[in-house]
Amino acid sequence: MNYSIFPDQWKTFLNEAGAISRFTGRFFKIGFKPPYEFRELLKQCFYIGYKSLGLVGITAFIMGLVITIQSRPTLVEFGAEAWLPKMVSVSLVREIAPVITALICAGKIGSSIGAELGSMKVTEQIDAMEVSGTNPFKYLVVTRVMAATLMVPVLAVFADAVSLYGGFLGANIRGVVSWDLYWNQVFQTLVYSDILPSVFKTYFFGFAIGIIGCYKGYNSQKGTEGVGQSANSAVVISSLLVFIIDLIAVQVIDLLNFT
């Protein structure tokens, strides 16, 4: 086995991490200084948020339905079928719905941003914006990162609601649970310490997805081939960051005694 490849891999990894850190630092340095591109921000919120509602809604509905159906046999075996709405609501709201929503956004939004900015980079549109006096980083990067940071939490809350409705239908496939009883159990079980941390961490999910997608697209190279590589690597890295952020968030929440 050739071990000589590992130093080069570590060097590449550290160089990439450093470049992403500098890119993120540049965002915080100029992102909150005027002038502000509110029109472009609203446009990106529409594309990132509204255009993703259908995909997120369908996925969340199926997710709630499947988890409820799969959980029922185990609870029935232990004589705890009445706990089904409580168990499903906690698992969906705390962990499953936010993470799955973030992964969907990493695939849809991350690849879209990476491909769009990559195409602009290789066709020299970004250079043309600099020549014309427009700040391309503020217009292209800041607006997309802010839109992703704002819209992913909204999509996650929407996914929570839809997945819980899917759980209601799943509970009634092989049993009978009234509408009032189901939602009473759900809201009696869920507390602010379940909802607030799960929503709060989605802001970090959205920021990571936006910053990685913009970084990969903004630094795309190798012509049209590089556009595909930028979109692909944006999805891979942002998906990995979602899991890392989620792991850190769980540990922090546990230390703060939210659980």
C-alpha positions in Angstrom: 0.0 0.0 0.0 1.3 3.4 -1.0 1.2 5.7 2.0 2.9 8.6 0.2 -0.5 9.8 -1.1 -1.7 10.8 2.3 0.5 13.9 2.8 -0.7 15.3 -0.5 -4.4 14.6 0.4 -4.0 16.3 3.8 -2.3 19.3 2.1 -5.2 19.6 -0.4 -7.7 19.3 2.4 -6.0 22.0 4.5 -5.6 24.3 1.5 -9.3 23.9 0.7 -10.4 24.5 4.3 -8.2 27.6 4.4 -9.7 28.9 1.2 -13.2 28.4 2.4 -12.4 30.1 5.7 -11.0 33.1 3.8 -14.0 33.2 1.6 -16.3 33.1 4.7 -14.3 35.8 6.3 -14.7 38.0 3.2 -18.4 37.4 3.4 -18.6 38.8 7.0 -16.2 41.6 6.1 -18.3 43.1 3.3 -21.6 41.4 3.6 -23.2 43.8 6.1 -21.8 47.0 4.7 -23.9 49.2 2.4 -25.0 49.3 -0.3 -27.4 46.4 0.1 -28.9 44.4 -2.8 -32.4 44.0 -1.4 -34.0 43.4 -4.8 -31.6 40.6 -5.6 -31.9 39.2 -2.0 -35.7 38.9 -2.5 -35.3 37.3 -5.8 -33.0 34.7 -4.4 -35.3 34.1 -1.5 -38.1 33.4 -4.0 -36.0 30.9 -6.0 -34.4 29.2 -2.9 -37.5 29.2 -0.7 -40.7 29.2 -2.8 -39.3 27.1 -5.6 -38.2 24.4 -3.1 -41.6 24.1 -1.3 -42.9 21.3 -3.5 -39.9 19.1 -3.2 -39.6 19.7 0.5 -43.3 19.1 1.1 -43.5 15.9 -0.8 -40.4 14.5 0.9 -41.6 15.6 4.4 -45.0 14.0 3.9 -43.6 10.7 2.8 -41.0 10.8 5.6 -43.7 11.3 8.3 -45.9 8.6 6.8 -43.1 6.0 6.5 -41.7 6.6 9.9 -45.1 6.2 11.5 -45.8 3.0 9.6 -42.4 1.6 10.4 -42.6 2.5 14.1 -46.1 1.1 14.8 -45.1 -2.7 14.9 -42.4 -2.1 17.5 -44.7 -0.1 19.7 -47.5 -2.6 19.4 -45.1 -5.4 20.4 -44.4 -3.6 23.7 -48.0 -2.5 24.2 -47.2 1.1 23.7 -49.2 1.9 20.5 -50.7 4.9 22.3 -47.3 6.5 22.4 -47.0 6.6 18.6 -48.0 10.3 18.0 -45.6 11.4 20.8 -42.7 9.4 19.6 -43.1 10.4 15.9 -43.5 14.1 16.7 -40.4 14.3 18.9 -38.2 12.4 16.4 -39.5 14.4 13.4 -39.2 17.9 14.9 -36.0 17.4 16.8 -33.9 15.7 14.2 -35.3 14.0 11.1 -37.2 16.9 9.4 -34.5 19.6 9.8 -31.7 17.3 8.7 -33.5 15.8 5.7 -34.7 19.3 4.7 -31.1 20.5 4.8 -29.9 17.6 2.7 -32.6 18.3 0.1 -31.5 21.9 0.0 -27.9 20.9 -0.2 -28.7 18.9 -3.3 -31.0 21.4 -4.9 -29.8 24.7 -3.8 -26.1 23.9 -3.4 -25.8 22.4 -6.9 -27.9 25.2 -8.4 -25.7 28.0 -6.9 -22.5 26.2 -7.7 -23.5 25.6 -11.4 -24.9 29.2 -11.8 -21.9 31.0 -10.4 -19.5 28.5 -12.1 -21.1 29.2 -15.5 -20.7 33.0 -14.9 -17.1 32.5 -13.8 -16.0 30.5 -16.9 -17.9 32.8 -19.3 -16.2 35.8 -17.6 -19.4 37.4 -16.6 -18.0 38.0 -13.1 -15.0 39.7 -14.5 -17.3 41.9 -16.6 -19.2 42.9 -13.5 -16.0 44.0 -11.8 -15.0 46.1 -14.9 -18.4 47.8 -14.9 -18.0 48.9 -11.3 -20.4 46.4 -9.7 -19.2 44.4 -6.7 -19.9 40.8 -7.9 -19.1 39.3 -4.5 -21.8 41.5 -2.8 -24.3 41.1 -5.6 -23.8 37.3 -6.3 -22.4 35.8 -3.1 -23.8 37.8 -0.2 -27.4 37.7 -1.5 -27.4 34.0 -2.1 -25.8 33.1 1.2 -28.3 35.4 3.1 -31.2 33.9 1.2 -30.2 30.4 1.9 -29.6 31.3 5.6 -33.1 32.8 5.8 -35.0 30.3 3.8 -33.8 26.9 5.0 -35.3 27.5 8.5 -38.6 28.4 6.9 -38.5 25.2 4.8 -37.6 23.2 7.9 -40.6 24.5 9.8 -42.8 23.8 6.8 -41.4 20.3 6.7 -42.2 19.8 10.4 -45.8 20.6 9.8 -46.2 18.5 6.7 -44.3 15.5 8.1 -46.6 15.6 11.2 -49.6 15.5 9.0 -48.1 12.6 7.2 -47.7 10.9 10.6 -51.4 11.4 11.3 -52.3 9.6 8.1 -49.8 6.9 8.8 -51.3 6.4 12.3 -54.7 5.9 10.7 -53.7 3.3 8.1 -53.8 0.4 10.5 -55.5 2.0 13.4 -58.0 4.8 14.3 -56.7 8.0 15.8 -58.9 11.0 15.8 -57.7 14.4 14.5 -58.1 16.0 17.9 -56.4 13.2 19.9 -53.4 13.1 17.5 -52.7 16.8 17.6 -53.4 17.0 21.4 -50.7 14.4 22.0 -48.3 16.1 19.6 -48.6 19.5 21.3 -48.5 18.1 24.8 -45.3 16.3 24.0 -43.4 19.0 22.1 -42.0 21.8 24.2 -39.9 24.9 23.3 -36.7 23.0 24.1 -37.6 20.6 21.3 -38.6 23.2 18.7 -36.2 26.2 19.2 -32.9 24.3 19.0 -34.0 22.4 15.9 -35.0 25.6 14.2 -31.9 27.5 15.4 -29.4 24.9 13.9 -31.1 25.2 10.5 -29.7 28.7 10.2 -26.3 27.2 10.3 -27.4 24.5 7.8 -28.5 27.2 5.4 -25.4 29.3 5.8 -23.1 26.3 5.2 -25.1 25.3 2.1 -25.0 28.9 0.7 -21.4 29.6 1.4 -20.1 26.3 0.0 -22.2 26.6 -3.1 -21.0 30.2 -3.7 -17.4 29.3 -3.0 -17.3 26.4 -5.4 -19.1 28.4 -8.1 -17.1 31.6 -7.6 -13.8 29.8 -7.9 -14.8 27.4 -10.7 -12.1 26.6 -13.2 -11.4 24.3 -16.2 -14.1 25.6 -18.4 -17.5 23.9 -18.7 -16.0 20.7 -17.1 -15.3 22.8 -14.0 -18.9 23.8 -13.8 -20.0 20.3 -13.3 -17.3 19.6 -10.8 -18.2 22.8 -8.8 -21.9 21.7 -8.6 -21.0 18.2 -7.6 -18.4 19.2 -4.9 -20.8 21.8 -3.6 -23.4 19.1 -2.9 -20.9 16.7 -1.3 -19.2 19.2 1.0 -22.4 21.0 2.1 -24.1 17.6 2.8 -21.1 16.6 4.9 -21.1 20.0 6.8 -24.8 19.5 7.6 -24.0 16.3 9.4 -21.0 17.9 11.2 -23.0 20.9 12.3 -25.8 18.6 13.4 -23.4 16.6 15.5 -22.0 19.7 17.2 -25.5 21.1 17.7 -26.6 18.0 19.5 -23.7 18.1 21.8 -24.2 21.8 22.6 -27.9 21.3 23.3 -27.1 18.4 25.5 -24.6 20.5 27.5 -27.2 23.2 27.9 -29.7 20.7 29.2 -32.2 21.3 26.5 -32.9 17.6 26.2 
